[in-house]
Amino acid sequence: MTFIFLAILLFSINNVLWKKNLENTSVTSLMAYRSFFTSVISLIYIWLFVDISLISFTEFSKVTLGSVSGVLGLFCMLFALKNISLQWIGIYNLIGVIFTALYLLIFENFDLNESVVGILTIFLGFGFFIFSTSKNRLRITIKQHFLLILMTLFFTVVSVIHWKNLISNVPPLVIIANQELIVFIVSLAVTLKTISSSAIKETISSKFSQVLLMSILVIGAFTSSLMGLKVTDPLVSGLLFLASPLTTILFSAYFFKEKVTTKNWLAIGIISLGAFLLHIQTV
């Protein structure tokens, strides 16, 4: 349980650092810079502890498919996050459990009747949150909502694919390394095509310490998360991870001095209740 709490804390701090560093840096260059460090760290881990010859081509292909979806989700998240409050990332992470439920309904023959209450509660809270932010600076555009919906969808696909990969005994380190390498390759390609060399050099020189810290935090978060899942009951771990979006919202209010109104908290509470109910019903 300690590992899961540590993972929640590290992921939330990492989200804050993404937001802070995106204020004056391009999305793709920051992605490429951070994923360079995480790729190197994870590859060193694999070289020391994993025999990759035991991984079949089929398993590698499934891992890569999940990683591509993860890259798309990260792009959507960061392009949205550059111009919106971090609170919205927390909100959409909370409602992401709906996409997981839809997967269970479509592919695992889950009983829809058992999830209706949770889904309706989430929609009620989400609608109330949109209403409560419609006249303040937290309001976002349709395009930004669309990016966040895509982010949530892609991250749900990632979680499902990698969950199946872990069940197939693919080493977690291979999944992490594959994910980060693909992020690095794609973001570097886009950066070299769209960003000037002088801007890239400026990012490298000015963001070194921040990006290195982000890389260490996210590797620590992934490692703690996987260790926590290994030793904690799945129901308990799933419920605990529902706290991650709430921590992100709290950090957003603290670090960026964003006011969370009583209406906002009420909406967040309703969404959290719905996510809790849906998680209980779909386990």
SULFENBEL-V388403 format. One record per residue. N is the residue number from 1. RES is the residue in one small letter. SS is DSSP state (helix for helix, strand for strand, loop for the rest). PHI is phi in whole degrees, 0 to 359 (none if undefined). OMEGA is omega in whole degrees, 0 to 359 (* if undefined). Layout:
BEGIN
{{N RES SS PHI OMEGA} {N RES SS PHI OMEGA}}
END
This chain:
BEGIN
{{1 m loop none 178} {2 t helix 299 180} {3 f helix 298 181} {4 i helix 292 177} {5 f helix 299 178} {6 l helix 296 179} {7 a helix 298 179} {8 i helix 301 180} {9 l helix 297 182} {10 l helix 293 178} {11 f helix 298 181} {12 s helix 292 177} {13 i helix 296 179} {14 n helix 299 177} {15 n helix 297 177} {16 v helix 298 180} {17 l helix 293 174} {18 w helix 303 183} {19 k helix 299 181} {20 k helix 298 185} {21 n helix 281 178} {22 l helix 283 184} {23 e loop 300 182} {24 n loop 226 181} {25 t loop 220 177} {26 s loop 290 182} {27 v helix 300 187} {28 t helix 292 180} {29 s helix 292 178} {30 l helix 291 177} {31 m helix 299 182} {32 a helix 296 181} {33 y helix 296 181} {34 r helix 294 183} {35 s helix 291 174} {36 f helix 299 181} {37 f helix 293 182} {38 t helix 293 177} {39 s helix 295 181} {40 v helix 298 181} {41 i helix 298 183} {42 s helix 291 178} {43 l helix 292 176} {44 i helix 297 177} {45 y helix 301 181} {46 i helix 296 180} {47 w helix 301 182} {48 l helix 277 193} {49 f helix 235 187} {50 v loop 234 174} {51 d loop 263 186} {52 i helix 286 178} {53 s helix 293 180} {54 l helix 278 182} {55 i loop 267 182} {56 s loop 283 179} {57 f helix 297 179} {58 t helix 297 179} {59 e helix 297 179} {60 f helix 297 180} {61 s helix 296 179} {62 k helix 293 177} {63 v helix 298 181} {64 t helix 296 177} {65 l helix 300 177} {66 g helix 297 181} {67 s helix 293 178} {68 v helix 298 177} {69 s helix 298 178} {70 g helix 296 178} {71 v helix 297 179} {72 l helix 298 178} {73 g helix 297 180} {74 l helix 293 176} {75 f helix 302 180} {76 c helix 300 181} {77 m helix 298 186} {78 l helix 286 177} {79 f helix 294 175} {80 a helix 286 185} {81 l helix 297 182} {82 k loop 300 186} {83 n loop 236 182} {84 i loop 229 178} {85 s loop 288 176} {86 l helix 297 179} {87 q helix 302 182} {88 w helix 293 176} {89 i helix 296 178} {90 g helix 297 180} {91 i helix 298 182} {92 y helix 290 174} {93 n helix 295 178} {94 l helix 294 183} {95 i helix 280 179} {96 g loop 298 179} {97 v helix 298 177} {98 i helix 296 180} {99 f helix 294 176} {100 t helix 296 178} {101 a helix 297 178} {102 l helix 296 176} {103 y helix 299 180} {104 l helix 297 181} {105 l helix 293 185} {106 i helix 279 190} {107 f helix 254 183} {108 e loop 245 177} {109 n loop 55 180} {110 f loop 283 182} {111 d loop 286 181} {112 l helix 301 184} {113 n helix 300 183} {114 e helix 282 184} {115 s loop 245 185} {116 v helix 299 183} {117 v helix 299 180} {118 g helix 297 181} {119 i helix 296 180} {120 l helix 296 179} {121 t helix 295 178} {122 i helix 297 179} {123 f helix 298 178} {124 l helix 298 179} {125 g helix 295 181} {126 f helix 295 178} {127 g helix 298 179} {128 f helix 293 179} {129 f helix 295 178} {130 i helix 299 179} {131 f helix 298 184} {132 s helix 289 180} {133 t loop 252 186} {134 s loop 292 183} {135 k loop 237 176} {136 n loop 230 188} {137 r loop 285 175} {138 l loop 279 182} {139 r loop 299 180} {140 i loop 234 185} {141 t loop 274 176} {142 i helix 300 179} {143 k helix 300 180} {144 q helix 292 173} {145 h helix 300 181} {146 f helix 298 177} {147 l helix 298 181} {148 l helix 289 175} {149 i helix 295 177} {150 l helix 299 177} {151 m helix 305 182} {152 t helix 297 179} {153 l helix 296 181} {154 f helix 296 180} {155 f helix 293 175} {156 t helix 294 178} {157 v helix 301 178} {158 v helix 302 184} {159 s helix 297 180} {160 v helix 292 181} {161 i helix 297 182} {162 h helix 288 173} {163 w helix 299 178} {164 k helix 293 177} {165 n helix 296 179} {166 l helix 293 176} {167 i helix 298 179} {168 s loop 280 177} {169 n loop 69 170} {170 v loop 288 182} {171 p loop 301 180} {172 p helix 305 180} {173 l helix 298 178} {174 v helix 294 178} {175 i helix 297 181} {176 i helix 297 182} {177 a helix 296 178} {178 n helix 299 179} {179 q helix 302 184} {180 e helix 291 178} {181 l helix 296 179} {182 i helix 292 174} {183 v helix 303 182} {184 f helix 296 183} {185 i helix 298 183} {186 v helix 292 183} {187 s helix 292 178} {188 l helix 293 179} {189 a helix 300 180} {190 v helix 293 181} {191 t helix 297 181} {192 l helix 296 181} {193 k helix 276 189} {194 t helix 244 184} {195 i loop 247 180} {196 s loop 291 181} {197 s helix 297 179} {198 s helix 294 178} {199 a helix 292 178} {200 i helix 296 179} {201 k helix 297 179} {202 e helix 296 178} {203 t helix 296 181} {204 i helix 298 184} {205 s helix 282 186} {206 s helix 270 187} {207 k loop 249 188} {208 f helix 304 185} {209 s helix 294 180} {210 q helix 294 182} {211 v helix 289 177} {212 l helix 298 177} {213 l helix 297 178} {214 m helix 301 182} {215 s helix 295 179} {216 i helix 295 180} {217 l helix 296 184} {218 v helix 288 174} {219 i helix 295 177} {220 g helix 297 180} {221 a helix 294 178} {222 f helix 299 182} {223 t helix 296 179} {224 s helix 297 180} {225 s helix 299 182} {226 l helix 292 178} {227 m helix 294 178} {228 g helix 293 178} {229 l helix 296 182} {230 k helix 289 187} {231 v helix 249 183} {232 t loop 245 176} {233 d loop 305 183} {234 p helix 304 178} {235 l helix 295 180} {236 v helix 295 182} {237 s helix 296 179} {238 g helix 298 179} {239 l helix 293 179} {240 l helix 296 182} {241 f helix 291 173} {242 l loop 295 179} {243 a helix 284 183} {244 s helix 300 177} {245 p helix 299 179} {246 l helix 294 177} {247 t helix 296 177} {248 t helix 300 179} {249 i helix 296 178} {250 l helix 297 179} {251 f helix 295 178} {252 s helix 299 180} {253 a helix 294 184} {254 y helix 284 187} {255 f helix 281 183} {256 f loop 249 175} {257 k loop 54 179} {258 e loop 269 181} {259 k loop 282 174} {260 v loop 254 185} {261 t loop 287 177} {262 t helix 300 178} {263 k helix 297 179} {264 n helix 298 180} {265 w helix 296 178} {266 l helix 296 178} {267 a helix 296 179} {268 i helix 298 178} {269 g helix 297 179} {270 i helix 294 178} {271 i helix 298 180} {272 s helix 297 177} {273 l helix 298 179} {274 g helix 297 178} {275 a helix 297 178} {276 f helix 297 180} {277 l helix 297 181} {278 l helix 293 178} {279 h helix 296 179} {280 i helix 301 185} {281 q helix 285 185} {282 t helix 258 179} {283 v loop 283 *}}
END
